Amino acid sequence: MRALTIAAKDRETSGMSHMTAIHDAILSRNPEAACRAVETHIADAARTAERFLKEPADEPSNDT
């Protein structure tokens, strides 16, 4: 699932932006901000994954 969500071009915020926010909050020793950043990242990744899961699967080829 990670490979699908990390490659998504239509995410509200890129995964790297999320990681930067988490990193910055940790370096600032701000656990509340770090928690919010992690929660935001997980929620965004979950929305992206849900979109992939709701898309119809490609039909198998009948080539023989």
N, C-alpha and C positions, 0 to 999 in steps of 0.2 A: 504494500500500500504506500509506503514511503516513497518509492520510486515514482509512483503516479502523482502523488501530491506535490513532491518537490519539483517535478517537471512542468507542472501546470502553469500556464502563462496568464490565466485569468484570476489568479488569487488577488484578494483585496490588498494584501501586503505580502511582499516576498518573504520566504523563509529566512533569508539572510537578514532582512530588516528585523524580523522577530528575534533572531539569535543575537543581533547587536543590542536590541533593547534589553534582553535578558542579561547579557554580559555587562552592559553598562550599569544596570541596577545592582548586580552583584558587586561590581567593583566599587560602587558608591555605598556599599553596605546598607542597601535599602531593601529589606526583605519584602515589604509590602509591594513595592514597585516590581520586584523580581517575580513575585507571585502573580501579580496582574499581567505581566508580560508573558509568563508561561501560560496562563489561562487564555490569554488572547491568541497566542500561537496555536494552542491545542484546538480552540474553537474554530479558528480559520482553517486549520488542516482538516478538521472533521467535516466542515462544510464542503471543502474541496473533495474529500473522499466520498461524501454522500452524492455529489454530482456525478462522479465517475460510476458509482454503484447503481445509480438510477438510469444511466445511459444503456440503451439496448445493446446486447452483445452482437458482434458481427456474426452473420450467418455463415455456417461452415460451407466451404466450397464443394461443389459436386464434381470437380475435376477427378477423373479416374484414369 
